[in-house]
Amino acid sequence: MNIEKTEWTVPESAWFKSSHSTGSGGECVEIASGAAVHIRDSKDLTRSALSVSPAAWAAFVGFAIAQAS
């Protein structure tokens, strides 16, 4: 099996911070969406972003909202 690391080029202007992130260095999650949804930790940009399908992201958000209720 051959595993290859793929790098996606996402322009900085495409990223936006979660409304639940704080300005005081708390939970800083940013996402960028397009053909895939990219998720990254804005406190550590040296790490690769996680990329998932829009359907997987929608399922995660739906689950998170249900758990918060």
N, C-alpha and C positions, 0 to 999 in steps of 0.2 A: 504494500500500500504506500502510495506517495502522498504526503501531506504537505501542502504549500500554504504559507502565510500570505494572505492577500491584503494589500493596503488600499483603502478607499480614500480618494481625495474628496474631502468635503470642505467647501469654502467656509471660512470663519463666520461669514455673514449668515450662514444657514443655521448655525447653532443658537438655541435659546435655552435659558435656564428655567428650571422647574419653578412654578409659583410657590412651592413649598420650601425652596432653598432660602436660607437666610443670608443676609449681607455680612454676618459676623463670623463667617468661616464654618458654618454648619454644614448640613447636607447639601452638597452642590452637584446636582445632576443636571446635565445638559443633553438635549436631543436635537437631532437634525433629521428631517424626513424627506423622502423622495421615493425612489424605487425600493429602498429599504429604509428602516428606521435605525439610526445610529445613536448609541447612548454612551456618554462618557462622564468621567469624574472631572469636573472643572478644576479641582484642587491638584490634580496630577495629570497633566496633559502629555507626559512621557509615556503613559500607558495607552495601549490600543483601545479604540472604541469597540463596544459590543454592537453587532449589527444583527437585526432580526427582520423578519417579513412584517409588512404592515398588519397582516392578520394576527400574527403572534403578539405584536405590540397592543393591538386592540383587545385581545383576550387578556393580556396582563393588566391593562388599565381597567377593564371591566371587573376583573377579580379584585384588584386593589380597591376600587370604589366600593364594591360589595363588602369587603372586609372592614372598611372604614365606617360603614353605616351601622 
